[in-house]
Amino acid sequence: MSTASHSHVFLGEGHDKKERRTWAVIALCTVMMVAEIVGGLLFGSIALVADGLHMSTHASALLLAALAYRYARRHADDPRFSFGTGKLGDLAGFSSAIVLAMIAVLIGYEAVSRLIAPVPISFNEAIPIAVLGLIVNIVSALLLSGGSGHDHGHSHDHAHGHSHAHGDGHAHGKAHRDNNMRAAIIHVLADAVVSVLVIAGLVLGRTFGWLFMDPVAGILGAAVIASWSYGLIRDTGAILLDMNPDRGMAEKVRATIERDGDRLEDLHLWRLGPGHLGAILSVVTTKPRDAGHYRRLLGHFHNLSHVTVEVQQT
């Protein structure tokens, strides 16, 4: 069995920049949080209070994301982490998704309560605050997503003898996602959706006297947040449980190993961090080949950042 000597730093591309953007949005969301909660309480809009409460969770959720980035960076070379700290962002994303689910339940409960027992709303005062909240959410989303559209690069050097041929050597989709940043963006996008629904509900309520539109907006917002929360829980949970992140790549690895008559007896493929995959292979061969031979065969799979090969001669 052999594994190459290499770095165990499996952080995503632009890790430091994402950390700085997250801290900036924390400050912005904290200011808006206070404005929306106070405004909603003063002017009687449950949907606006709900939007403010959701904004308040951004401060804690984004703080979690920022601290995860910082901890992962500072402990990237800590030998206590067998495969580095690249999955810390997925753990933070999973935690944020749980918070989102709780928010959806809270907003839904409050909205149903207001449907049953409507309260007067000061529309003229509440609408401008909701518009301001939407603007802040859009700015926050733009700040967070700036320059992070692609997580295809490695943030470290490793001695695996990888070639840099182009073609099908890249993992796709979920293997590249930075779920820490994804969770942060979902938080502000969910709040933006709720803000739009709040504004629509308040405008309709003021125009036609439909007080029920405000809590209806809250219910719709809760449904959207719950849906996004489920997707984030599903994806991050799969990574934390080391599910195969790319079945297509697994099949290509198998085809690469077996094309010369060898047999891939066992393959474990899992995600180490955004854009980084680990693989453990057990190969059965009748030829005098060592682990280095198979590592060279897999050299064009650029996302295989940690490869261990066991060779069984028959």
C-alpha positions as CSV (number, residue, x, y, z in Angstrom):
1,M,0.0,0.0,0.0
2,S,1.3,3.5,-0.8
3,T,0.3,7.1,-0.4
4,A,2.3,10.0,-1.7
5,S,3.8,12.6,0.7
6,H,1.7,15.7,0.3
7,S,-0.1,18.6,2.0
8,H,-3.4,17.9,3.8
9,V,-4.7,21.4,3.1
10,F,-7.9,20.9,1.2
11,L,-9.5,24.4,1.4
12,G,-11.6,25.7,-1.4
13,E,-10.5,28.4,-3.9
14,G,-10.6,32.0,-2.6
15,H,-11.0,30.8,1.0
16,D,-9.5,34.0,2.6
17,K,-11.6,36.3,0.3
18,K,-14.8,34.6,1.2
19,E,-14.0,34.9,4.9
20,R,-13.5,38.7,4.5
21,R,-16.7,39.1,2.6
22,T,-18.6,37.2,5.2
23,W,-17.4,39.5,8.0
24,A,-18.5,42.6,6.0
25,V,-22.0,41.2,5.5
26,I,-22.3,40.4,9.2
27,A,-21.9,44.1,10.0
28,L,-24.5,45.0,7.4
29,C,-27.0,42.5,8.5
30,T,-26.7,43.4,12.2
31,V,-27.6,47.0,11.5
32,M,-30.6,46.0,9.4
33,M,-31.7,43.4,11.9
34,V,-32.3,46.1,14.5
35,A,-34.2,48.4,12.1
36,E,-36.6,45.7,10.9
37,I,-37.4,44.2,14.3
38,V,-38.0,47.6,15.9
39,G,-40.0,48.9,12.9
40,G,-42.1,45.8,12.7
41,L,-43.0,46.0,16.4
42,L,-43.8,49.7,16.2
43,F,-45.9,49.4,13.1
44,G,-47.6,46.1,13.7
45,S,-46.4,44.0,10.8
46,I,-45.8,40.3,11.7
47,A,-44.2,39.6,8.3
48,L,-41.8,42.5,8.9
49,V,-41.0,41.3,12.4
50,A,-40.5,37.8,10.9
51,D,-38.2,39.3,8.3
52,G,-36.3,41.0,11.0
53,L,-36.0,37.9,13.1
54,H,-34.8,36.0,10.1
55,M,-32.3,38.8,9.5
56,S,-31.2,38.4,13.1
57,T,-30.4,34.8,12.5
58,H,-28.1,35.9,9.6
59,A,-25.9,37.6,12.1
60,S,-25.4,34.3,14.0
61,A,-25.4,32.1,10.9
62,L,-22.9,34.3,9.1
63,L,-20.8,34.5,12.2
64,L,-20.8,30.7,12.2
65,A,-19.7,30.8,8.5
66,A,-17.0,33.3,9.2
67,L,-15.6,31.5,12.2
68,A,-15.6,28.2,10.2
69,Y,-13.5,29.9,7.5
70,R,-11.1,31.3,10.1
71,Y,-10.8,28.0,12.1
72,A,-10.3,26.0,8.9
73,R,-7.6,28.4,7.7
74,R,-5.8,28.5,11.0
75,H,-5.8,24.8,11.6
76,A,-5.3,23.7,8.0
77,D,-1.9,22.1,8.8
78,D,-3.0,20.7,12.2
79,P,-1.9,17.0,12.2
80,R,-4.9,16.2,14.5
81,F,-7.1,16.5,11.4
82,S,-6.3,13.3,9.4
83,F,-7.7,14.8,6.2
84,G,-7.4,18.5,6.9
85,T,-10.1,21.0,7.7
86,G,-11.8,21.2,4.3
87,K,-15.1,19.7,5.5
88,L,-15.5,22.2,8.3
89,G,-17.4,24.4,5.9
90,D,-19.8,21.6,5.3
91,L,-20.4,21.1,9.0
92,A,-21.1,24.9,9.3
93,G,-23.4,24.7,6.3
94,F,-25.3,21.8,7.9
95,S,-25.7,23.7,11.1
96,S,-27.0,26.8,9.2
97,A,-29.5,24.6,7.4
98,I,-30.9,23.4,10.7
99,V,-31.3,27.0,11.8
100,L,-33.1,27.8,8.5
101,A,-35.5,25.0,9.2
102,M,-36.2,26.3,12.6
103,I,-36.8,29.8,11.2
104,A,-39.3,28.4,8.7
105,V,-41.3,26.7,11.5
106,L,-41.3,29.9,13.6
107,I,-42.4,32.2,10.7
108,G,-45.1,29.7,9.7
109,Y,-46.4,29.5,13.2
110,E,-46.5,33.2,13.7
111,A,-48.1,33.8,10.3
112,V,-50.9,31.2,11.0
113,S,-51.5,32.8,14.3
114,R,-52.0,36.2,12.6
115,L,-54.4,34.7,10.1
116,I,-56.5,33.5,12.9
117,A,-56.3,36.7,14.9
118,P,-55.5,39.7,12.5
119,V,-53.9,42.8,14.0
120,P,-53.9,46.4,12.6
121,I,-50.9,47.3,10.5
122,S,-49.3,50.8,9.8
123,F,-48.7,50.2,6.1
124,N,-47.1,53.5,5.3
125,E,-44.4,53.1,7.9
126,A,-43.8,49.4,7.4
127,I,-43.4,49.4,3.6
128,P,-40.3,51.6,3.4
129,I,-38.6,49.5,6.1
130,A,-39.4,46.3,4.1
131,V,-38.0,47.9,0.9
132,L,-34.8,48.9,2.8
133,G,-34.5,45.3,4.0
134,L,-34.8,44.0,0.5
135,I,-32.0,46.4,-0.7
136,V,-29.8,45.2,2.2
137,N,-30.4,41.6,1.3
138,I,-29.5,42.2,-2.4
139,V,-26.3,44.0,-1.4
140,S,-25.4,41.2,1.0
141,A,-26.0,38.5,-1.6
142,L,-23.8,40.4,-4.1
143,L,-21.1,40.9,-1.5
144,L,-21.1,37.2,-0.6
145,S,-21.2,35.8,-4.1
146,G,-18.6,38.2,-5.7
147,G,-16.0,36.2,-7.5
148,S,-17.1,32.8,-6.1
149,G,-19.1,31.5,-9.0
150,H,-16.6,28.7,-9.7
151,D,-14.8,26.6,-7.1
152,H,-12.7,24.6,-9.5
153,G,-9.2,25.5,-8.4
154,H,-7.0,24.0,-5.8
155,S,-5.6,26.1,-3.0
156,H,-2.6,24.1,-2.3
157,D,0.3,22.2,-4.0
158,H,0.5,18.5,-3.6
159,A,3.0,15.9,-4.8
160,H,0.9,13.3,-6.5
161,G,2.6,13.3,-9.8
162,H,-0.5,14.8,-11.4
163,S,-0.4,15.7,-15.0
164,H,-2.4,18.6,-16.2
165,A,-4.1,17.2,-19.3
166,H,-7.5,18.6,-20.1
167,G,-10.6,16.6,-20.7
168,D,-12.7,14.6,-18.2
169,G,-10.3,14.9,-15.3
170,H,-12.4,17.2,-13.2
171,A,-15.1,16.4,-10.8
172,H,-18.4,18.1,-11.4
173,G,-21.3,19.6,-9.5
174,K,-21.6,19.0,-5.8
175,A,-17.9,18.1,-5.5
176,H,-17.0,21.7,-6.1
177,R,-19.6,23.5,-3.9
178,D,-18.4,25.6,-1.0
179,N,-21.4,24.7,1.2
180,N,-20.3,27.2,3.9
181,M,-20.6,30.1,1.4
182,R,-23.7,28.5,-0.1
183,A,-25.4,28.4,3.3
184,A,-24.5,32.1,3.9
185,I,-25.9,33.1,0.5
186,I,-29.1,31.0,1.1
187,H,-29.6,32.9,4.3
188,V,-29.6,36.3,2.6
189,L,-31.5,35.1,-0.5
190,A,-34.2,33.5,1.7
191,D,-34.5,36.8,3.5
192,A,-34.7,38.6,0.2
193,V,-37.6,36.4,-0.9
194,V,-39.4,37.0,2.4
195,S,-38.8,40.8,1.9
196,V,-40.4,40.7,-1.6
197,L,-43.4,38.8,-0.2
198,V,-43.6,41.2,2.8
199,I,-43.7,44.2,0.4
200,A,-46.3,42.5,-1.8
201,G,-48.4,41.6,1.2
202,L,-48.2,45.1,2.7
203,V,-49.0,46.8,-0.6
204,L,-52.0,44.6,-1.2
205,G,-53.2,45.1,2.3
206,R,-53.0,48.9,2.1
207,T,-54.6,49.0,-1.3
208,F,-57.5,46.6,-0.8
209,G,-57.7,46.3,3.0
210,W,-56.6,42.6,2.8
211,L,-55.0,42.2,6.2
212,F,-54.7,38.5,5.6
213,M,-52.1,39.1,2.8
214,D,-49.4,40.0,5.4
215,P,-49.5,36.6,7.2
216,V,-50.0,34.8,3.8
217,A,-46.7,36.4,2.8
218,G,-45.2,34.9,5.9
219,I,-46.5,31.5,5.1
220,L,-45.1,31.6,1.6
221,G,-41.8,32.8,2.8
222,A,-41.7,29.9,5.4
223,A,-42.3,27.4,2.6
224,V,-39.5,28.8,0.5
225,I,-37.0,28.8,3.4
226,A,-38.0,25.2,4.3
227,S,-37.4,24.0,0.8
228,W,-33.9,25.6,0.6
229,S,-33.1,24.3,4.1
230,Y,-34.0,20.7,3.1
231,G,-31.7,20.9,0.0
232,L,-28.8,22.2,2.1
233,I,-29.3,19.5,4.8
234,R,-29.4,16.8,2.2
235,D,-26.2,17.9,0.4
236,T,-24.1,18.7,3.5
237,G,-25.3,15.6,5.4
238,A,-24.2,13.4,2.5
239,I,-20.7,15.0,2.6
240,L,-20.4,14.6,6.4
241,L,-21.4,10.9,6.0
242,D,-18.7,10.5,3.2
243,M,-21.2,9.5,0.5
244,N,-19.7,9.2,-3.0
245,P,-19.9,12.8,-4.3
246,D,-19.4,12.0,-8.0
247,R,-20.6,8.6,-9.3
248,G,-19.5,9.6,-12.8
249,M,-15.9,10.1,-11.7
250,A,-16.0,6.8,-9.8
251,E,-16.9,5.0,-13.0
252,K,-14.2,6.8,-14.9
253,V,-11.6,5.9,-12.2
254,R,-12.7,2.3,-12.5
255,A,-12.5,2.4,-16.3
256,T,-9.0,4.0,-16.2
257,I,-7.7,1.3,-13.8
258,E,-9.3,-1.7,-15.6
259,R,-8.5,-0.7,-19.2
260,D,-5.3,-2.7,-19.2
261,G,-6.8,-5.9,-17.8
262,D,-6.4,-5.1,-14.0
263,R,-9.3,-5.3,-11.7
264,L,-10.5,-2.6,-9.3
265,E,-11.4,-4.7,-6.2
266,D,-12.5,-1.8,-4.0
267,L,-13.0,1.9,-4.4
268,H,-13.8,4.6,-1.8
269,L,-14.3,8.1,-3.1
270,W,-15.3,11.0,-0.8
271,R,-15.0,14.8,-0.5
272,L,-12.2,16.3,1.5
273,G,-13.2,20.0,0.8
274,P,-14.5,22.2,-2.0
275,G,-12.9,20.8,-5.2
276,H,-10.9,18.2,-3.4
277,L,-11.7,14.4,-3.4
278,G,-10.0,11.6,-1.6
279,A,-9.8,8.1,-3.0
280,I,-8.7,4.7,-1.6
281,L,-8.2,1.9,-4.2
282,S,-7.6,-1.8,-4.0
283,V,-6.3,-3.1,-7.3
284,V,-5.8,-6.8,-8.3
285,T,-3.2,-7.3,-11.0
286,T,-1.2,-10.2,-12.6
287,K,1.5,-7.8,-13.8
288,P,4.5,-6.4,-11.9
289,R,3.0,-3.0,-11.2
290,D,3.4,-0.8,-8.1
291,A,1.1,1.8,-6.5
292,G,3.0,4.6,-8.4
293,H,1.8,3.1,-11.7
294,Y,-1.8,3.5,-10.8
295,R,-1.3,6.9,-9.3
296,R,0.2,8.0,-12.6
297,L,-2.9,6.6,-14.5
298,L,-5.1,8.7,-12.3
299,G,-3.0,11.8,-12.8
300,H,-5.5,13.6,-15.1
301,F,-8.2,13.5,-12.4
302,H,-7.2,16.9,-11.0
303,N,-9.6,16.8,-8.1
304,L,-8.2,13.6,-6.6
305,S,-6.1,15.4,-4.0
306,H,-5.4,12.4,-1.8
307,V,-4.9,9.0,-3.3
308,T,-4.1,5.7,-1.5
309,V,-3.5,2.6,-3.6
310,E,-3.3,-1.0,-2.4
311,V,-1.9,-3.4,-5.0
312,Q,-2.6,-7.2,-4.8
313,Q,-0.4,-9.4,-7.0
314,T,-2.0,-12.7,-8.2
